């Protein structure tokens, strides 16, 4: 009995391309494992806070984070009491008048180690503040994605 050569050719075709696809997937997995394909390296810098507050600017250094924060809510004045960014923390007593007033906040306290220069930095922002007209203490959250500068 003679077995059809077409079946054998089809099986060899599938096996050859199957191995090629498997090798490509293994190479992509290795690149992802070692961080070459890390999406954090390609993401733009960003500083995002809750609505009503604007992060106008930021700078991350090896042992310091500087934020420029603006209060964009008309008629609501706040007093910034504390800011924590990643492992850096700072205490303040700065009033931000509603409607666009901004201030510079250098944060150097705590165990402020942000990595080496040119590395990517990602940290959560926690801001403790007091609403001036109600005297209520509240917390605002955000996040920061940047590169460490010298």
C-alpha positions as CSV (number, residue, x, y, z in Angstrom):
1,X,0.0,0.0,0.0
2,X,1.2,3.4,-0.9
3,X,0.7,6.4,1.5
4,X,-0.1,9.7,-0.1
5,X,2.9,12.1,-0.4
6,X,0.5,15.1,0.0
7,X,-0.2,14.2,3.7
8,X,3.5,14.0,4.5
9,X,4.2,17.3,2.7
10,X,1.5,19.1,4.7
11,X,2.8,17.7,8.0
12,X,6.4,18.8,7.2
13,X,5.1,22.3,6.3
14,X,3.2,22.6,9.6
15,X,6.1,21.3,11.6
16,X,8.6,23.7,10.0
17,X,6.5,26.8,10.5
18,X,5.4,25.6,13.9
19,X,9.1,25.5,15.1
20,X,9.8,28.9,13.5
21,X,6.8,30.5,15.3
22,X,7.9,28.8,18.6
23,X,11.4,30.3,18.2
24,X,10.1,33.8,17.5
25,X,7.8,33.6,20.6
26,X,10.7,32.4,22.8
27,X,12.8,35.4,21.6
28,X,10.0,37.9,22.3
29,X,9.5,36.3,25.8
30,X,13.3,36.6,26.5
31,X,13.3,40.3,25.5
32,X,10.3,41.0,27.7
33,X,11.8,39.1,30.6
34,X,15.0,41.1,30.5
35,X,13.2,44.4,30.3
36,X,14.2,45.3,26.7
37,X,10.5,45.6,25.8
38,X,9.4,47.3,29.0
39,X,6.6,49.8,28.1
40,X,7.7,52.1,31.0
41,X,10.8,53.0,28.9
42,X,8.7,54.3,26.1
43,X,6.0,56.1,28.1
44,X,6.0,59.9,28.2
45,X,6.6,61.8,31.4
46,X,3.4,62.5,33.3
47,X,2.3,63.9,36.6
48,X,-1.4,63.4,37.3
49,X,-3.5,64.6,40.3
50,X,-7.2,64.4,41.1
51,X,-9.6,66.8,39.4
52,X,-9.4,70.3,40.8
53,X,-5.7,70.2,41.2
54,X,-3.1,70.5,38.4
55,X,0.5,69.3,38.4
56,X,2.0,72.1,36.3
57,X,5.6,70.8,36.5
58,X,7.8,68.2,38.1
59,X,11.4,67.3,38.4
60,X,12.8,64.1,39.9
61,X,16.4,64.0,41.1
62,X,18.3,61.2,42.9
63,X,17.4,62.5,46.4
64,X,14.7,65.1,45.7
65,X,11.3,65.5,44.0
66,X,10.0,69.0,43.1
67,X,6.3,69.5,42.2
68,X,4.6,72.6,41.1
69,X,0.9,72.3,42.1
70,X,-2.0,74.5,41.2
71,X,-5.5,74.8,42.7
72,X,-7.9,75.1,39.8
73,X,-11.2,75.2,41.7
74,X,-12.6,78.7,41.8
75,X,-13.5,79.8,45.4
76,X,-11.9,76.9,47.2
77,X,-8.7,77.8,49.1
78,X,-6.6,75.0,50.5
79,X,-3.5,74.7,52.8
80,X,-1.1,72.0,51.7
81,X,0.1,70.2,54.9
82,X,2.2,67.2,53.6
83,X,3.3,65.6,50.4
84,X,4.6,62.1,49.9
85,X,6.0,61.0,46.5
86,X,7.3,57.4,46.5
87,X,9.8,57.3,49.4
88,X,10.2,61.1,49.7
89,X,8.1,63.2,52.0
90,X,7.8,66.8,53.1
91,X,5.7,68.9,55.4
92,X,4.4,72.3,54.4
93,X,2.1,75.1,55.4
94,X,1.4,76.6,52.0
95,X,-1.9,78.2,51.0
96,X,-3.2,77.7,47.4
97,X,-5.9,80.2,46.5
98,X,-8.6,78.7,44.3
99,X,-8.8,79.7,40.6
100,X,-5.2,79.0,39.5
101,X,-2.8,79.8,42.3
102,X,0.3,77.6,42.2
103,X,3.3,76.9,44.4
104,X,6.6,75.1,44.2
105,X,7.0,72.1,46.6
106,X,10.6,70.7,47.0
107,X,10.3,67.2,48.7
108,X,13.5,65.9,50.3
109,X,12.5,64.2,53.6
110,X,12.1,60.6,54.4
111,X,14.2,57.9,52.7
112,X,14.4,59.9,49.5
113,X,16.2,57.6,47.1
114,X,14.9,57.8,43.6
115,X,17.5,55.7,41.7
116,X,20.3,56.6,39.4
117,X,20.4,59.4,36.8
118,X,18.6,58.6,33.5
119,X,16.6,55.7,35.1
120,X,12.8,55.7,34.9
121,X,10.9,56.7,38.1
122,X,7.4,55.9,39.0
123,X,5.9,56.9,42.3
124,X,2.5,57.5,43.9
125,X,1.7,61.0,45.1
126,X,-0.2,61.5,48.4
127,X,-1.1,65.1,49.4
128,X,-2.6,66.0,52.8
129,X,-4.4,69.3,52.7
130,X,-6.9,71.4,54.7
131,X,-9.8,73.2,53.1
132,X,-9.6,76.7,54.5
133,X,-13.3,77.6,54.6
134,X,-14.4,74.3,56.3
135,X,-11.3,73.4,58.2
136,X,-11.6,69.8,57.0
137,X,-8.4,67.8,56.5
138,X,-8.4,65.7,53.3
139,X,-6.1,63.6,51.2
140,X,-5.6,63.8,47.5
141,X,-3.8,61.1,45.3
142,X,-2.0,61.0,42.0
143,X,1.0,59.5,40.3
144,X,4.2,60.6,38.8
145,X,6.1,58.9,35.9
146,X,9.4,60.6,35.0
147,X,13.1,60.1,34.5
148,X,15.7,60.8,37.2
149,X,17.8,63.9,36.4
150,X,21.1,64.9,37.9
